[in-house]
């Protein structure tokens, strides 16, 4: 085995290990982001339900969480649109509640 063959084998080995490391890191990052987005949606569901609760303190907590979720880096344009629609519907329900009428289902 000559020196050139040995150098080529070392370079190929380093590139292979480097490529594997990069792929593993990318996969771990994608898994982390997916997990964080799933948690974002769990929090959104809780906050949306709390936002329309009969208890005023729970409604305020839901609204605060929705505001925080809106500003989250995990919220894309679609999620922000949904949040705005939920907030609007909750505000309309609150107005109707204050007027003494029943919000539509």
N, C-alpha and C positions, 0 to 999 in steps of 0.2 A: 504494500500500500504506500503510495507516494504522498507527499505533503499536500499537494493540490486536492487529492481525493479526501484527505482528512479535513482540510479547510472547508470543502464543499459540504461534507457531512455535518460539520459543526454548524455552519451557517443554516443549513436546512433544518437541523434540530432546533436551533434558536428561533427561527421563523415559525416552526410548527408549535413550539411552546408559546410563543408570543401570540399567535393566532388563536390558540385554544384559550389563553387567558382573556383576550379581548372578547371572544364569543361568550365565555362564561360570565364576564362582567356585564355584557349587554343583556344576556338572558336574566341575570339577577336583577338588573335595573328594570327591565320590562315587567318582571314578576312583582317587584316592589310598587311600581306605578299602578299596575292592575289592582293590587291589594288596597292601595290608598284610595283609588277611585271607587272600589266597592264599599269601603268605609264611608266615603263621601256620600254615596247614595243612601246608605243606612242612616246616616245623620240627617240627610235631606228628608227622608220619609218620616223620621221621628219629628223633625221640626215642622214639617207641613201639617202633620196630625196635631201637634201641640198648638200650632198657630190658629187652628180652628176649634180649639177646646173651649168649653164653657167657662173654665176658670181663667180669670184675667191674668194671674201670675204666670200660668202655663202658656197662655197666648203670647205674653211678652217674652218669655224665654224662647219660644219657638221663633218669634220674629227676630230676636237677637242672633239665634243660630243661623237662620236663613240669611241674614245680612252678612254674617261671617263666611258662610259657604259661598255667597256670591263673589266675595273678594278672594276666594281660594284660588291658588294656581292650578288646581285640578278642575276647576269649572271652565268649560269651554263655552263657546257662543250658544250652543244648544241648551246646555245646563242653565246658563244665565237667563235665557229666554223662558225656560220652564219656571225658574225661580220668580221672575217678574210676574208671570201669569198667576202663580200661586199667591204671591203677595197681593196682587190686584184682587183676586177672588176673595181672599181673606178680608181685605179692607171693605169690599162690597158687602160681605156677610156681616161685618161689624157695623157698618152703616145701617143695614136693615135691622139688625138686632137693636140698635139704639132707637130706631123709629118704632120698634115694637112689632115689625113684620117678620115673617119667617123667610130665611134665605131659601132659594130653590135648591133642590138636591142635584 
